[in-house]
Every structure is written in C-alpha cells, then in structure tokens.
C-alpha cells in the first residue's frame, strides 16, 4: 500500500535525502512547498487531492481543513506531538473523520540541553555582553529549577549535575527514578523561590507562570524558555523583567509570538534560531517521519 498523492505542505525541515525517499510512498510525484501556508485557503489549495500530507509545527490544520480535504487519510507531523491540546493539527476532528495523525518526539532535545547550559555558562562568567553577578561565577553550587520534566528536562538536569549544580524539578507527575539520581522534586512556588536559574520545558499552549509565580522568584534569578511559545503570562513577565536585576534567555521557539515585545528589555537575550534544531536533529526528525509513514502503510504501531 502507498499513497496516491503525498504532499509536503510546508517547509517540513526534512533532509533533501529524506524528501527524495518519500517518492517510494507516493504513486504521483511528491509535491513539496518551501514555505508555510498563510491561510486555510492556501493549505487547502496545496493538499486538495492528497491522501497523505506532511506538515511542520507552524502549519495549522484545523477541523475545517480536515473536513474539506476529502481525500485525506494521513497527516504526518514533522514536529513533536504530545497531546491534542498542544498540537497544531486538530487531533479530535481527525479522529472523528478517520484521518490518522502521527507525530514524533525526542529529536531535538540534545541541542536544547546544550543551549541551556551554554547560555548559563556565558552569563555567569560574563563571556557575552552581560554578566549575572559582580564577578565571574561558576555554575557549581548554584540551583537550577526545571519546570517540565520530560526528555528535555531530564537531559538538562543530567548536564547541570555534571557542572555541580543542585537540580530541582516540578512536573505534573513525580519521577522516582530521577529522584534516585540526586534530582529533587519541589512544588513550583518553592522551586521558583530557591532557584538561581529557572528553565521551562513544556508543551505548546501551556502557560504556568503568572504574576504570582514571577513574584515568588529568587532575586537575581535567570529565566530561560525554549518551549514552543511562551510558558508564562507575557504582561506578568514584562513587569518582572522590567524591574531590573533579572535576566532572561530565549531561543526563537521560546519567544515565538512575543519576541518584539520581549526584546525591548536590555536584560533579555533572544537567540534567533531554534536551539534544538541541529544537523543531527534534522536527521533524527527525518528518519522518524519516514518510519511513521512506513509503519502506517504497513499497519504497524506508530514510531515515537
């Protein structure tokens, strides 16, 4: 079994070799678009006759799009799929229509962990344009608070422990196997009040930090976000950072939708790329997307 028409509906970020390999899954020539569709009408024009499509994280595939794409049987997300609430594809509508949606996970975590620790080292030692304290400082002995303790959070914790940091984490569920590795669970307000640096690793559309949370943060604390979009109330963050003596670090994903507003503050550093998207991550993403297609066509379980 193969698709009649497979379409890459946006800049899926797959490797050129992976794009070429897609042809084995489609009778018609695979259609690939180099940019993200701006409207529902544009995406519908691209996938009108497709029974299989691939989309990246920026393309919104709504219920209306799914209903209008009458040939569609499969949506391959070239991005992470955690749950329906955080997906850019309407998962519930797809289920009702019998459209299979498969995403991937754990392809860019290594790059994010490297970014978080590298930025902390630069800031604490004053290797860039700013410095955390009056003198260069080590990470050893400092406390890192991690909010969201999935794969990325655990990788950050492991790297931080290598530098001698104390690690606190907050998650919806406790992780006993991680706590056995000298990582301590803390309620979120306690974590915020104790951590010298706080990093959030949460699904899209998850905003946990409000004005009360920022008020609880330790004086001089560093805030880092590399999640897909803000994990916080933006006005509350702006009030907190605007008081001075605080630092915040974002990659392009973490500042998505509010980068211009955040960049007005001199204590905010925004990296203009996704910290997790490396050459290696691109290879992992491509392979997982292709494995998902193959397993779907063969009737096998999805690849995570």
N, C-alpha and C positions, 0 to 999 in steps of 0.2 A: 504494500500500500504506500502510495506517495500522494502529495498534494497535486491538485490540478494547477493551482497558481499560488505560489508563495511570494509574499511581498515584505520587504524590509521598509516599514512605513516611515522611518525617520533615520537619523544618524545613530544607528544601533551601537556603534563603537566596537563592532566585531572586527577581527583582523581581516585583511584582504584575503588571506588563505581560507579563513573561515567562510567569508562571503562566497568564495568560489565553490567551496564544498557544499553549500546549500543547494546547488543545482541538482545534486543527486536526489533531492527530496521533492522536486517540482517538475511536472511534465512541461509546463510553459517556462519560458525564460524568467528567472527570478528578477523581480523589479526591486530596485534599491533607490532610495531617496536620500540625498545628502544633508537634509535639514529637517527640523521638526515642524510638523504642520501647525499652522497658527489658529485654525478654526476647525469646528466639526465638519464643515463642508469640505475643507481641504483634505482631511484624513479620509472622509468617505470617498472622495474622488480617487484617492490613491488605492483604496482597498476594495473598490466596488465589486470586483469579480473574484476576489481572493477567498480561498477556503482556509488558508493559513497565513498569519501575519506575525511579524516580529516588531516589537516597539521598545524604545528606551524609557527611561524614567520620567522624561519631560512630556511625553505624549499622553494626553488624557483620552482614554477610551471609555466613553460614557455609555449608559444604558441605551440612549438614543442611537448612538453609533452602532452598538451591537445589534440592535433591532433592525437597523437599516441595512446592515451588511448581511444580506440574506444567505449568502453562500458560506459564510464564515463558520468554521468548525474548531479552529485552534488559534490561540493567542500565546505567543512565546514572549515573555517579558525578559528583555535583556538588562535586567536590573533585579534588585532584591524584592522578594515577595515574602512579607512577614505575616500579614493578616489582611482581611478585606478593608479594614478602616484606613490602613496606611498605603494601600495600592493605588496606582494611577489608572488601573483598569477596574471597572465596576464588576467585582467578582460575583456578587449576589445575582446581578442581572445575567451574567454569563451562565451561571448555574441553571437559572430558570430556562434559558434558551438552549441549553445543552452544548454550550461552547466551552471547550477545555481551555483553561488558563494555567500556564506553568511558568514559574519564575525560578530564580536561582538565589543562592545565598553564599556567603563566605568566599568572595573572590577578591575583595579589596581591603580586607582587614589588616593585613600586614603593613600596607602603606600608611594607613591611618595611625596605627600604633607608632610607627617610626616618626610620623609628623608630630604627634603629640609630645613625644619625648624630646625630639629635636628642638621644637619651639620652646619648651620649658628650659632646656639647657641654654639656648641662646638668650632667653630673657633673664634667667637667674645669673648668668655670667656677664650679661651686658655686652654680648657679641654683636648685637644689632644696634638699632638707633635708640633703644630704651633698655632700662635695667630694673629688675624687681626691687632691689634694696640699695642701700647706700654704697655697699661694696659688692664685688662679685661673690656669688654664693654657690654652694653645691646643692644638688638635689638630695644628697644623703641626709637623713634625719627629718626631711620635710614630709608633710602629709598630703597625699593625693586622694581626692574623693572622686569616685567613679559612679555616675548615675546611669543605670542601664548596664546589665552585666551579661550580655550575650557574648558571642565570639570576639567581637572587637574589644569590649570592655575587659574580657579576660586576658587578651593579648597585651593591652595597655598595662594591666596590673602586673603581669609577668615581667614586662620590660622595666616598670617602675621599681619593682623589688630588686632587680639587678643593680639598680643605682642606689639601693639602700633606702628607698622611700617607704614610709608606712602607708598602707593602702586600706582605705575604707570603701565599701561599696553599698549602693542602695539599688534594690531590684524588687519587682513585684513578688518574686519568689526567692527564698533563701537558697544558697548554693553550698551545701555542706562540704562537697568535695573541694571547693575552692577555699573555704574557710580552714580546711586542713593544711593549706599552703600558706598560712600566715596572712590571709586576707580577712578583714573583719567586716561583718555586716553592721550597718548603723542606720537608724531611721534617718530620713532625708534631712530634717532640720538639724539633727546632731552632726551629720556629715558636713553640712554647709558651715556650721559654726566652728568646726575643727580643722577643715582642710585648707592648706596653703594654696592649693590649686584644685579646681573642680572641672571635670570633663564629662560631657553628656554624650551618650551613645544610645539614642532612642529611635524608634520607628517614625516615619513621616507622620505629621499631624499630631504628634504627642507633645503637648506643652505643659510641663510640670512646674516650672519655676515662675512664681508670681511675685508681687511686691513683697509679700511676707517672706518668701524664700530668699530674695536678694537682701532683705534687711537682716536676715539671720547669718549672712556670710561673714566670715572672719575678716577683720580689717586688713587691707592689702592683698586680698585674695586674687587669684588669677582664674578667669572663667574661659573655658575652651568648648567650642561646639563644632563638631564635624558631621553631625547628623544631617539628614535631608531636610533642610529648613530649620527655622527656629524651634528650640525646645523650651521656649520661655515667652512670657508676655513682653512684647517689644517695648512699650512705654515704660514698663517697670524696669527693664534692663537699662534703658536710656537714662532713667532717673538715677539708678545705682552707679553706672559708669561715669555719669556727669559730675558726681561729687568728688572725683579725683582720688588718687591714691590706689586705684584699682587698675587691673589690666585685663584685656580680653583678646582672644585669638580665635579666628575663624578661617576655615577654608571656604572655597566657593560654594560648596553644598551647605555648610553651616550658616552662611549669611544670605542664602537664596531668598529673594523677595524683599529683603530689607538692607541690602549691602550699602546702598547710597546713604541711608539714614544712619547706619552704624559707623560708616567711615568718617563722619563729621567729628568724631571724638578722637583726640590725639592719643588716647591710651588703648585704642583698638587697632589690631593688626588683622588685615584680611588678605589671605592668600588667594590669588586669582584662579586657582585650579582646584579640582577635587583631589584631596590628599590621598585618597585610596586608589585613584586610577593611575596605575603604573603600567609599564610594558608587560610585567608579569601578571598583573591583574587582568589585563586585556586578554591574555592567553587563557587564563582560567575562566573568565567570563565566556569567551568564545566556545571553549570545549564543553562547558556546562549547558549552554544554549543548544548546541548541536546534539549533545547526549539527550537532552529533554525531547527534542524533535524525534530522534531515532526511537527512544523508548515509547513515545506516544504512538508513533506509526506501527510499532511492533506490539503495542498493547501492554507494555511493561510499566512498572511504577515510575513515578517522576524522579528526577535527579535533584538533590538538594545541595 
